[in-house]
Amino acid sequence: MTDQQTVRIALVGGGAFGAKHAAALKRIEGVEVTAVVSSTLERARKFAAEQGVGQAVASLAEVLAMDDVDAVILATPTQMHASQTLACLEAGKHVQVEIPLADSLGDAEACLAAQQRTGLVAMVGHTRRFNPSHQWVRQQITAGEFKVQQMDVQTYFFRRENLNALGQPRSWTDHLLWHHAAHTVDLFAYQAGAPIVQANAIQGPIHPQLGIAMDMSVQLRAANGAICTLSLSFNNDGPLGTFFRYIGDTGTYLARYDDLFTGKDEPIDVSGVDVSMDGIELQDREFVAAIREGREPNASIAQVLNCYRTLAALEQQLAAAAS
């Protein structure tokens, strides 16, 4: 595929993150959303009309049979991610799947094997790699001006009912470990520049209706000695989101959403780090560029698989503690 060719993308998932991708793709030159799939054809038609993209299609299988689809972005429930990623690759379509790639290590490894067999672009939505605040810190690291000694991360939501990011009822259950911890586990190894060699976790009580732990604490150590402490909660009735403190050899940085501050709370301008302040757009731009250039994308399945190995080890640890 040359730089000039239009990349034709099908968007699967008409929820909160599907809308984020639809908005982002409109801002990328040479991209056309040709098809939209949601949980029902009616919802797909409504989503396509609201977003002004694509034609509504009844199923992923129908999309994979279409000649005018080069690639698929999956913004579907976690439990569908691995099987849908495999289906896209087997059908000869490039694929970007929202985080997490899978909710088991076996499924994640199967996706990597399919990518290696097909040679297609297969990318996972580890958005923290693309957020300008984290990119700015990464630039300091690669320039040799900053080295991570510790990351302190808080991922806090208020989800005592099963609602999505728009406050709407959700048909599936989110997960602190396989979804929300995945962001930080991957980012920590990426920014530390070394694999994770030690990981510990403890969790609070299991919610009687949702069947998941609502509070969790994770400790990580990288091969170069850097450490990370991650606190996660669905019980937090306060400021929501994920907040990062980078403690390094030459300074401290605080990342709050797309804003970055020094340890003394002085703002750092990250508006010039990339072409957009929208991490989802930057993620989608990388996906499209990798397709056009025939190369491995940042946050490819191969690059993020170690994150899922760590999550699987933590899951085993938590299960052993509960038995």
matplotlib code that plots the C-alpha trace (Angstrom):
import matplotlib.pyplot as plt

x = [0.0, 1.4, 1.1, -1.4, -3.9, -7.0, -7.1, -10.6, -11.6, -14.5, -15.3, -16.8, -18.4, -20.8, -20.2, -18.1, -14.8, -16.3, -17.3, -13.8, -12.3, -15.0, -14.1, -10.4, -10.5, -12.3, -9.2, -6.8, -6.3, -6.8, -8.9, -12.5, -14.8, -16.6, -18.6, -19.9, -21.0, -22.7, -24.6, -27.6, -28.1, -30.5, -27.8, -25.2, -27.5, -28.0, -24.3, -23.4, -25.9, -24.8, -21.1, -21.6, -19.5, -19.8, -22.7, -24.4, -23.6, -25.1, -22.0, -18.2, -18.5, -20.2, -17.5, -14.8, -16.3, -16.3, -13.8, -13.8, -12.4, -8.6, -8.6, -10.8, -10.8, -12.4, -14.0, -16.0, -16.4, -13.2, -14.4, -14.7, -11.3, -9.2, -11.7, -12.5, -8.8, -8.2, -11.1, -9.8, -6.3, -7.6, -9.7, -6.7, -7.6, -5.2, -6.6, -6.4, -8.1, -8.9, -7.1, -7.0, -5.9, -7.4, -8.4, -6.1, -2.5, -3.4, -5.7, -3.1, -0.5, -2.9, -3.3, 0.4, 0.8, -1.9, -0.2, 3.2, 1.6, -0.2, 2.3, -0.6, -0.5, -2.0, -2.0, -3.5, -4.9, -2.3, -3.1, -0.7, 2.2, 0.6, -0.7, 1.4, 2.2, 3.7, 5.4, 7.1, 8.5, 9.5, 11.5, 13.4, 14.2, 15.4, 17.5, 19.2, 17.9, 15.6, 15.6, 12.5, 13.3, 9.6, 6.2, 3.2, -0.1, -3.7, -6.5, -9.8, -13.4, -16.8, -18.6, -20.7, -23.2, -22.3, -22.1, -19.9, -17.9, -21.1, -23.0, -25.1, -25.8, -23.2, -23.8, -20.4, -18.3, -15.1, -12.0, -9.4, -6.6, -7.0, -8.2, -7.2, -3.9, -2.9, -2.4, 0.1, 1.9, 2.7, 3.6, 5.9, 8.0, 7.9, 9.1, 11.6, 13.1, 13.4, 11.2, 9.2, 10.9, 8.8, 5.1, 2.8, -0.9, -3.6, -7.2, -10.3, -13.6, -15.4, -18.5, -21.6, -23.3, -20.5, -18.3, -15.1, -12.8, -13.5, -10.2, -6.7, -3.0, -0.1, 3.7, 6.1, 9.9, 11.8, 15.1, 16.9, 15.7, 12.8, 9.7, 6.0, 3.1, -0.4, -3.6, -6.9, -10.5, -14.1, -15.2, -13.7, -16.3, -13.9, -11.7, -11.9, -9.3, -5.7, -3.0, 0.8, 3.7, 7.1, 10.0, 13.3, 17.0, 16.7, 13.1, 9.5, 6.6, 2.9, 0.7, -3.0, -5.0, -3.3, -1.7, 1.8, 3.4, 6.7, 6.9, 6.4, 3.1, 4.5, 2.7, 4.7, 3.5, 3.0, 0.9, 3.8, 4.8, 2.7, 0.1, -2.8, -3.5, -5.9, -4.3, -6.9, -6.2, -2.5, -3.0, -5.2, -2.6, 0.1, -2.2, -2.8, 0.8, 2.0, -0.5, 0.7, 4.4, 4.2, 5.8, 5.3, 3.3, 4.1, 2.0, 2.0, 0.8, 4.4, 5.5, 2.7, 2.6, 4.9, 2.3, -0.2, 2.3, 2.6, -1.2, -1.5, 1.1, -0.8, -4.1, -2.5, -1.2, -4.6, -6.3, -3.8, -4.3, -8.1, -8.1]
y = [0.0, 3.4, 6.6, 7.9, 5.1, 5.5, 3.2, 1.9, 1.0, -0.8, 0.3, -2.4, -1.2, 1.7, 2.6, 5.3, 4.3, 3.6, 7.3, 8.4, 6.4, 7.7, 11.3, 10.6, 8.9, 11.9, 14.0, 11.6, 12.4, 9.5, 7.4, 6.3, 4.6, 2.3, 0.1, 0.3, -2.6, -2.4, -4.9, -4.7, -3.5, -0.8, 0.5, 0.4, 2.5, 5.0, 5.2, 5.6, 8.4, 10.2, 10.0, 10.6, 7.6, 4.3, 2.1, 0.1, -3.6, -6.4, -8.4, -8.6, -11.6, -9.5, -6.9, -9.4, -10.5, -6.9, -6.1, -2.4, -2.9, -2.9, -2.8, -3.2, -1.3, -3.3, -1.2, -4.1, -5.8, -7.3, -10.9, -10.6, -9.0, -12.1, -14.1, -11.0, -10.2, -13.7, -13.5, -10.3, -11.6, -14.9, -12.9, -10.9, -7.6, -5.4, -4.9, -2.6, -3.9, -1.8, -2.6, -5.4, -7.7, -10.6, -11.6, -14.7, -15.3, -18.2, -16.1, -13.3, -15.7, -17.1, -13.6, -13.1, -16.4, -15.3, -12.0, -13.7, -16.2, -13.6, -10.7, -8.2, -5.1, -6.0, -3.3, -3.0, 0.2, 0.9, 4.6, 5.7, 5.2, 7.9, 10.5, 13.7, 13.9, 10.4, 11.0, 14.1, 12.0, 9.3, 11.9, 12.9, 9.3, 8.5, 11.7, 10.4, 13.3, 11.4, 7.8, 6.4, 5.3, 4.9, 5.3, 5.9, 5.4, 5.8, 4.4, 5.5, 5.1, 5.0, 1.9, 0.2, -0.3, -1.8, 1.4, 2.5, 5.7, 7.5, 6.3, 3.9, 0.3, -2.1, -5.7, -6.9, -6.6, -4.5, -5.7, -3.9, -6.3, -7.3, -3.9, -1.0, -2.4, -3.4, 0.3, 0.9, -2.5, -1.8, 1.9, 1.1, -1.4, 0.9, 4.0, 2.1, 0.5, -2.8, -5.9, -6.5, -9.2, -9.1, -8.5, -8.7, -8.0, -8.0, -7.3, -6.4, -8.2, -9.6, -7.6, -9.9, -8.8, -7.9, -10.8, -8.8, -7.2, -3.5, -2.6, -3.8, -2.9, -3.9, -3.7, -4.1, -4.1, -3.8, -5.6, -2.3, -1.7, 0.7, 0.1, 0.9, 1.0, 0.9, 1.5, 0.7, 1.2, 1.1, 2.4, 5.9, 8.6, 11.5, 12.7, 10.0, 8.8, 7.7, 9.9, 9.2, 10.4, 9.8, 9.9, 10.0, 10.8, 14.4, 15.4, 14.4, 14.7, 14.5, 13.4, 14.1, 13.2, 15.1, 17.7, 17.4, 19.2, 19.2, 17.9, 21.5, 21.6, 23.9, 23.2, 21.8, 22.6, 19.4, 20.8, 20.7, 17.1, 15.6, 16.7, 16.3, 16.3, 13.3, 10.0, 8.0, 10.0, 9.6, 5.8, 5.7, 7.7, 5.1, 2.3, 3.9, 4.8, 1.3, -0.1, 2.4, 1.8, -1.9, -1.9, -2.9, -0.3, 1.0, -1.1, -4.1, -7.4, -8.5, -5.4, -5.6, -9.4, -9.2, -7.0, -9.9, -12.4, -10.2, -9.9, -13.7, -14.2, -11.6, -13.4, -16.7, -15.1, -13.6, -16.9, -18.7, -16.2, -16.6, -20.4]
z = [0.0, -1.0, 1.1, -1.4, -1.1, 1.0, 4.0, 4.4, 7.9, 9.5, 13.1, 15.3, 18.5, 18.8, 22.5, 24.2, 22.7, 19.2, 19.2, 20.2, 17.3, 14.8, 15.8, 15.5, 12.1, 10.6, 11.4, 9.6, 5.9, 3.5, 5.8, 5.1, 7.6, 5.2, 7.7, 11.3, 13.5, 16.9, 19.1, 16.8, 13.3, 14.7, 17.0, 14.2, 12.0, 14.8, 15.5, 11.8, 11.5, 14.6, 13.7, 10.0, 9.1, 7.1, 6.4, 9.1, 8.9, 10.9, 12.0, 12.0, 9.8, 7.2, 7.5, 7.0, 3.7, 2.3, -0.4, 0.5, 4.1, 4.5, 8.3, 11.4, 14.7, 17.5, 20.3, 21.6, 25.1, 26.5, 26.3, 22.5, 21.8, 21.2, 19.1, 17.0, 16.5, 15.3, 12.9, 11.4, 10.9, 9.4, 7.0, 5.8, 7.5, 9.5, 13.0, 16.0, 19.1, 22.1, 25.4, 26.6, 23.8, 25.8, 29.3, 29.3, 28.3, 26.1, 24.0, 23.8, 22.6, 20.0, 18.6, 18.4, 16.5, 14.0, 13.4, 12.9, 10.5, 8.4, 8.6, 8.9, 11.1, 14.5, 17.2, 20.7, 22.1, 24.8, 24.6, 27.3, 24.9, 22.7, 25.2, 24.7, 28.5, 28.5, 25.1, 26.6, 29.5, 27.0, 25.0, 28.1, 28.8, 25.2, 25.2, 28.4, 30.5, 32.8, 34.2, 35.9, 39.5, 40.6, 39.2, 41.5, 39.7, 40.8, 38.6, 40.2, 39.1, 40.7, 39.2, 41.8, 39.0, 35.6, 33.5, 30.7, 30.3, 29.2, 32.3, 30.2, 31.3, 30.1, 28.9, 30.1, 33.2, 33.2, 35.0, 37.1, 36.4, 32.7, 31.5, 33.8, 35.2, 31.7, 30.8, 33.7, 33.5, 29.8, 30.3, 33.2, 31.3, 28.2, 30.2, 32.4, 29.3, 31.0, 31.4, 34.6, 36.7, 39.9, 40.3, 43.4, 43.8, 46.5, 46.1, 48.2, 48.5, 45.4, 44.5, 45.1, 41.9, 39.5, 40.5, 40.4, 43.0, 43.3, 44.8, 44.0, 44.6, 42.4, 42.9, 40.0, 39.7, 36.4, 35.6, 35.9, 39.5, 38.7, 40.7, 40.3, 42.8, 41.3, 43.2, 41.4, 42.6, 41.3, 44.7, 44.5, 44.8, 44.0, 41.2, 38.5, 36.0, 36.2, 37.7, 37.3, 39.3, 37.7, 40.2, 38.4, 38.8, 37.6, 38.6, 39.3, 36.8, 37.4, 34.5, 34.9, 31.8, 29.0, 31.4, 32.7, 35.7, 37.5, 41.1, 42.2, 40.3, 37.5, 34.2, 31.3, 27.8, 25.8, 23.0, 20.6, 21.3, 18.5, 15.9, 18.3, 22.0, 21.5, 22.4, 20.5, 17.4, 17.7, 18.3, 15.1, 13.2, 14.1, 13.0, 9.6, 9.1, 9.9, 7.3, 4.6, 5.4, 5.8, 9.2, 12.8, 14.8, 18.2, 20.7, 18.3, 19.7, 19.9, 21.8, 24.4, 25.0, 28.1, 29.7, 29.4, 30.8, 33.9, 34.2, 34.0, 36.7, 38.9, 38.3, 39.4, 42.5, 43.4, 42.8, 45.0, 47.8, 47.6, 47.7]

ax = plt.figure().add_subplot(projection="3d")
ax.plot(x, y, z, "-o")
ax.set_aspect("equal")
plt.show()
